[in-house]
Each structure stands twice: as structure tokens, then as C-alpha cells.
Amino acid sequence: MRSFEAFSVPFVQFGAGTSSKAGKIISSFCKPRATILLITDQNILASGMLERIVEGIHEEGFDLEILDSIPAEPTDNDLDLLAGKVRETNPSAMIAVGGGSVIDATKVLSTLAIHQCSTMELADRGVPGRGIPCVMIPTTAGTGAEATPNAIVLFPSRNLKIGIVSRYLIPQFVILDPELTLGLPASLTASTGIDAICHLLECYIGKKANAFSDMYALEGLRLMMTSLQVAYHEGSNLEARSKAMLGAYYGGVCITASGTNAIHALSYPLGGIYRIPHGIANAILLVPVMKYQKEFIASRLAMVADAIGSGIKGDVRARANELIESLRSLVKEMGIPATLKPFGISTSALDTLADAAYGVRRLLDNNPVDLSKDAIKAIYREVL
Ligand SMILES: [Fe+2]
């Protein structure tokens, strides 16, 4: 068996309505009247989603401060400025309520609040230690950020998004409350859900895949593939939302123990250079990347087909093909374009895209097949 390293969130609360328990969870390690800082963005604040959480915190007798100015793509500079506000508040605990950006920003801010350094220094020198204890409450079922030791930050001075990675960034408390995703628009349900499917699938076929990540990947894919379509069409279907939320969390667990590869590597330049949303870029690349390497990973793809209960019979190749077809029709049904045409990317961009993707070594080195620059170009050409 392949050796592996796994570390995970020590406490996870899952279930409809459980975000009301955030205050109770904090009372297990904070004294009454302590100051709690809730980190979120303005859309979430306006949505009314926070009411139940805020009520639970007041019931436990805590003082609550809210910081709602997390931008959609926080830069290192944004975070350094916000860290000043966090230090002024001097909270005993923090709560993040939001998507991947809010959760990642909270990982960084909770660290900067204790350790006197900048975000750039965290990226360059590593994370010196644990930050303020945090409760992470995701409001999308996609990034899995609540389960990972990564914080993705935009560094404009380097024209790059960099993942700050440290086991000190693994959240200590996570609440998965699927009710928070009931109002998520269909387009966001689709793009975040496909992102989660990519995490699970890439971690399952990757070179670092192992017995621990496989277990979460197969169950996560079963949860996602049997729920995403329903959640897309019936946003208020709690059962589908619950499965998607847990599946996306499992995707984060998989990233921690295994890792993403070619889809994410080719997706990064599309986000970085052309600002194509992460989940959309992944969705466009998902089928072409799997098709390109299917001969090498057919048995793994067939096992996914079996695990999701597709009921497909036949040999390994037939089951692998059928899985790729079901992914293709899922992406299509959810209205995500199959090519980059709507984004105005032409063949003249091929060299730049391939050079940038080829440079994402951390991910490509985990791909089951070595991809040359020409191979990467061939995949991009498929989606032009
Ligand atoms: Fe992703």
C-alpha cells in the first residue's frame, strides 16, 4: 500500500440548522463575555443568513463584532490592512461565514492577529504557529476550504495567486449546515459543485492517491453525483443540498491527503489571465482532461462509475467511457459552456496558456500521466 500523511479537522458539526450551535461550540473553550469576531462579506450580511448564528452567540453571553469587508478575491495588501482591525478587536475566537475566499481570509487573519508579520511573509517564510481558534461555516458546497490547510491569496505584485499551506491553518471547528446553501443561485450551485467533483476525481486518480483519500473520494463522488443535478434544478431540496455539502467537505479532506492535478493546473491560467471563475474553468476542462488520459486511468474511472452506483455493466473501458459521458452531460445540463468561446480566447493564446499551466508543477507532478507542453496545448485546443 502507498504511504500517506493525513491530518484533519478535529471537530465537525454536520446537519440542517446546526449553524445556530456556533455560540455553544465557542463556549466550550471561551469564557463568558469574551469578544468573538465574525468574518463575512457584504452579500452574506445582507442575505439574513447570519441571524441564527448571531442569536446563538448572544445566547452564550459573548460580545460580537462583525467584519464584513472581505473582498471576492482578497490580496495580500487587503489582508494586511484587515489584520490591523482584527488586532484592534483582539477577539478570543473567530467565526468565518462564507465561501472559500472568506474562509481562506479568516485562516490568514487569525494567524496575523497573533503573529506579527505580513501575508507576504507567511507565503515566503511559512506559517509560524497556530492563530486564534476559528469556527468555519461554509455557505457554498464547493471549495472544501473548511477542510484544508491551504489559504489562496492574490499577490498583485507578483501577478499570482499563491497557496499558503501549513498544518497550522487546518480549522479547529467546522459547521456544515446545508440550510445555508438553500438559497444559492443555480449557476453558483453548478460551478461550485463541479469544482468539488474535480477535487474528488483528481485526488482519486492522482499519483498521491492513497487508501485514506480514496475512501473519501469515492464516497464524496457518490454524494455529489447523486445530488448536484437535483440541487441545481430544485435549490430548496434539503436532502440534495445536504449531500452536496458533505461531498464538497470530503473533497477538501481529499485535497489534504492527496491533491488536485491536471484540471486545476490548466484551470489556474484561465482564472489568472482571463478571470474565468474557478468552477467554470474547471468544468470546461473536466471532460477534455479525463478524455485525454483515460487509457491510463481507465480502471480508476471504472471504479468511480461503480461507486456512484451508475449500474453500468461492461468492461473497464466501457465503464470509464460511460463515466466521462455522465460528467459531460452533467456539465451541459447545468448550462456551463463546453468551450472557451464565450470568453473570447483564441488560438493565439495557446502558447501563453500552455507555458503558464506547465509551470504549475506542484499540481502537474501529481498527475497520473506526465503532460508535455504539447499535450497541454492539445487539451486547450479541444476547448477553444
Ligand atoms: Fe478547486
Boltz pocket constraint, residues with backbone or C-beta under 6 A from the ligand:
constraints:
  - pocket:
      binder: B
      contacts: [[A, 143], [A, 195], [A, 199], [A, 264], [A, 278]]
      max_distance: 6.0
